[in-house]
Amino acid sequence: MPDLQFAPGTGAFAVMRMNPVAMVRHLGDHEATRAANDLSPNCKSYIAFVDLDSVLPFPGKPWYGFTVYLVGPCLPPHNCDFMTSEMCIPIFPNASHPEGREPVRPQPVFPFDNCYIWSGLSMKIRVCSGPDGFDWEHTILLRAEEHVKWKHYKSEDILRRICAQRALASQSGGSPHVAQTLQVDESADDTGSMYANSYSSYSSYASEYAGSEPVNETGLFSYAAENFELQPLFQLRGDLESAYLKQDDIPNPMHLLEECDAITRIIQEARVREPSLPLLTVPNPVSDAARPGSEDGASIRSWLSKIKPLRFHTPKVRKVRRQLRNLLRLPLPYIPVWP
């Protein structure tokens, strides 16, 4: 039986591919839809490590939010947005690293021997939900000890980036936030210089747009302070081997920044042409479940009905319960409290 889940799990590696057409569907803009259709064939499949739920998952949602770290078939480009080639963690059986870092060891074994988790390239993404859920039976995971190892290396790399930003800000006499432009080394890998403008454009516009009008839902299960329209929307699979991805075909994560930059421009230009285009509606599954006849509510109730109550009737549990009951029946000794 496959391990079907209504939402992807965390602490796992997955293959993801952006869906530009779905990202512009809510706009209802023909020109944006045509541009997204033209972009779609050029979107590649990338490997990512799914780290955190950025939006609380709940059955019946059209998409789920996650923070992912991109996996590359090579070292990161040097000195790209304060990211250096050392800011990565090898994935066993790959054991090569400029500073000799010990690789993380997923379970089961990772099928490629040339991959790194890039510490400096995390993204908040949305994952399309599927009618049959997500098959998580053959997912490659980082267990507790390996996950702690990765967190330790990642924290070291984050601290390095912060120190580099502050150093540049102090030299320029500005604040650390001013130092968010890319500094691409001329001698670096050509992929770093090729997509430097894409990273700058996507990052600056996404951060600017995130502070605009919020989505129209509030509450525990939706985040009104964040606009999800520009968060890339992906199709995601948990089984790396079934994705028919060969080692030589694993794309450089820097290419994904170019894809994100392209869909960002499409949405931005559509809103410039027609400012009254609708915002992305973020459904609230809790309020939807309360409405009679709601499809989301029906799916939530269906999912909840499949949960079996916990029953503690094993022989060992019954024995412990019986011993505790007998212990409580013992007479308490007389303890004088006054002379």
N, C-alpha and C positions, 0 to 999 in steps of 0.2 A: 504494500500500500504506500503510495507517495505521501510525503509529509506536506500536505497542503495547508497554507496559512493565508489569512485574508490580507496580510501585509508582510513585506519582507522583514527578515530578522536583522539584528545588528551584530557587529563583530564578525562579519563574514565578507568574503570576496564575491564579486558579482560582475557580470558583463552588462554594460548599459549602452544604449543608443538613443540619441536625442530624437524627439518627434516634433519637428517644427510646425507641421500642419495643425496638430492638436494645440500648440501654444497660441495660435492666432484664431482658433475657431470661435472663441467667444466675442471677438471683435466684429465678426460679420462683414469684414472688409474684403472685397473681391481682389483688389490689388495685393493686399498682404497675403491672402490665401495663395495667389498665383506665385508670389515670390517665395513663400514657404515651400510650395510644391517643387520649385526649382532647386531649393536648397536641400531638400530631403535626400535625394540620391547621393549627395556628397557627404552625408553624415556617416561617420565610422562607428564601429563598436569598440568601446574602451573597457579596460578592467579597472575596477575601483574597489576600495575597502569601505564598506558601509559601517560608519562609526556610531552615529547618534540619530535618534528620532527628533527632528527639529519641530515637528508637529505631532501631537499625541495621536497615534493611530487608532482608528475605530472602524468597525465594519460598515460598509456601505458608502465610503467616501470615494470620489472619482479619482483621487490621487493622494499619495502619502509623502510627507516631507522628511528628508534625511540630510545629514551632513556626511559627505563622502570624501575620502582622500584618494587621489588618482594614483594609479600604478603605471609606471613607465618601464619600457624595455631597455632603458639606459639611465645614466646618471642625469640629474637635473641640469639645465643650462646654468653656467656659472654667472653670478652677479646679475641675475634677472630679478628685479623687484626685491633686492636684498636676499635673494635665494642663491646659495652656492651649491656646487656639485656634491658637497659632503652632506647636505640636508636631505637624507633619505635613509631608508632601512632596507637592506637586502632581504629577499624572501627565499628561504631555503627551497631548492638545492643551490640557489645562487649564494655564494659566500664572499663575493668580492665587494670591497668598500674602501675608499681612499684612506679612512682612518681606522680600518680594521674592525668595524663594528660587527658584533655577532648577529647573524641573521635570525629573523623570527621563523619559527617552524610551525606552519599551519597543519591542521589535521582535517582530512587526509593530506597527503603530500601534494604540494603545489605542482601543477603539470608543466610549468615553464621554468627554465633555469637561468633566466637573464633579467629578472624583474626586481623593481624596487618600489617601495611605498614612498612617494614624494611628500616630505613633511610640509613643505611650503606651498602646496597646491591643494587646498581643501575647497569644497564647494557646497553650498546649500542647494539641493535639487528637489524636484518633485518626481515621484514615480507613479506611472499610470497603474491604476488597479485593473485587474483582469476578472472576467466572469468566473474563472475556475480558481482564482487565488494564485498563490505562488508556491511552486514545488521546491521545498527547502530540504529535501531528503539527501541530495548529493552535494550540498553546499560545503565549501572549504572554509573552516573557521580558525580563528585565533583563540585558543583556550586561555584560561585565566593567567597563567604564568607568562605566556608569550604576549598576551595583550598588555600586561604590565610592562614588559620589556619594551614594546613598541611605544607605549605612553611615555616611558622614561626618555627614550631617544627623541621623541617628538617634542617633549618639553625643553630639552636642550636646544633643539633647533629653533623653537619659538623664541627662546631667550636670546639666541644669537641675532635673530632678525630684529628684535626690539632694540638691542644694543647698537646694531648698525644704523637703524633709523634715528635713534637719539644722537648718535655721533654725527651723522650728517646734518641733523637739525641744529645741533649746537654750532657746527661750522658755518652754516648758512644764517645763523641768528634767528631761525624760525622755530615753530613748534614741531613736534614729531609728526603731526598730521600733514604738514607741508611736504614732508619727505616721502610721499607716496608715489612719486613718479618713478618710472623704470630707469635703471642705470645698467645698460647692457654693455658688457665688455666686448671690445672689437675682436679679441682673440678667442671669444667663446664659441661654443657650438653654433653653427649657423641657424639652427632651429630657434635658438634664443633670440637672435636679432630679427629673424623672419616674423615672429609672432609677438614681438614686443609691443607694437602698436595695437594689436588686437587685445592684449591683456589690459593695456592702459585704457582703451576705449570701453571695453566691457565693464571693467571694475569701476571706472568713474561714473558712467551712466547708471549702472545698477545701484550704486550707493546713493546717487542723487535722486533717482526715482523712488528708492525705498522710503524716502522721507516725504513723499507726496501724499495725496489723499489716501486714507486707509481703506481696506476692504469693508464691506457692508455688514460684517458679522462680528460680534464680540462675544466674549465668554471664555470658559476654560478650554474649549475644544477648538477655538480659532484665535488667531493672533492678529488683532486689528492694527497693531503698530507696524506691521510688515505687509508690504504689497508683494504678492506672490507672482505677479504677471511675468516678471523678468527672470524668475528662477527657472532654469532649464527643466524641461519635462522629458523624462526618459522612459523607455521600455527597458525593463530590467529582468535578468535571468540569473538564478543562483547557481546553475550548473555550468562551470566554465568549459568543460569538455564537450557538452552537448551544443555549445554555441558555435561549433565548427571554426574556432579561432586558432590559427596556427601561430607558432612562436614567431616566425618571420613576419607575420601580418599584424602583430600587436602595434598599434599606432602610438606615436609620441603624444603624451597628454597635451603638449603645447598646441597641437592641431585642434583640440576641443575648444580652446580659447578663441580660435578663429571662428568656429561654428557658433559659439555663444555671441561673439561680436556681430555676426551676420544676422542672427535672429533678433538681437537687440535693436539693430538699425531698422529692421523691417517693422517692428512694433513701434519704435519711435517715430518713423516716418508716417505710419498710419495715423498716429495720434496728432501729428502736426497737420496732416491733411484734414482730419475730422476730429476736433477736440472732444466732441460729444460721444465718441465711441464708448460702449459700456465697459465698466471695470470687470475684472475677473471676480465672479461670485464664489466665495468660499463657503461651502455648505456646513452647517452646524448639525452633526448627526444626532445630538441630544435633543435639540428642538424639533428636528425633522421626525425623530422617532415618536414624538408625542402627537404628531398630526395623524388622524385616522386616514387610512388609505395611502400613506406615504410609502413609496418604494424603498427609500432608505430605511424607514422605520421597520418595514417588513423584513428587509435583509438583516437588520440588527437583531430583531426578535427571533428570526430563524437561526442566526448564529448562536444566540444565547440559549436557545432550546437544545442545542447539541452538547452543551457543557454538562457533564455528568457531575453530580454532587460527590464530594469526597466522603468515602466510607471507611472507617477505621475498624474493621472487623477481622483482622488477621489474628491468628492464634497468639502471636507474641504480644500484640496490643491488648487482647483480652486478658492475658495473664498479668500484664502490668496493671491494668485497671483493677483486677481482682485483688492484687497485692496492696494497691493503694487504698482500696475500700476496706480491707481487713486492718490495715495500719491505722486508719482513722477510727476504727471501732475499739481500739485498745484503750483501757482506762488510763487516764492521765494521773501521774503521781501527785501526791499532795505536797504542795510547796508552801510552807508557812510564810506569810507576808508581814506578820506582826509578832513580836516576842511575847 
